[in-house]
Amino acid sequence: MTYSSTGVAYGSSYVIAENSDEAYKKVRKFLDENDLGFTKYRELDKVELIADSYRYTDVGCLLHL
């Protein structure tokens, strides 16, 4: 689910969360509450860490809040 009639790519989301479980739950809750896509396709393929607020990680990007 990466495209909708509104032009928003709902299949690609960026989330600020403490961990991958919290990130997954935030996205899934948004999809469920807004009834986006078919229920069976609301499972996320992956949750990928793209930035961290801790300076010494292997992520390569630092998140400033």
Secondary structure, DSSP 8 states (H G I E B T S, - for coil): ----TTS--TTS-----SSHHHHHHHHHHHHHHTT-S-GGG-S-S------BSSSSSSS--B---
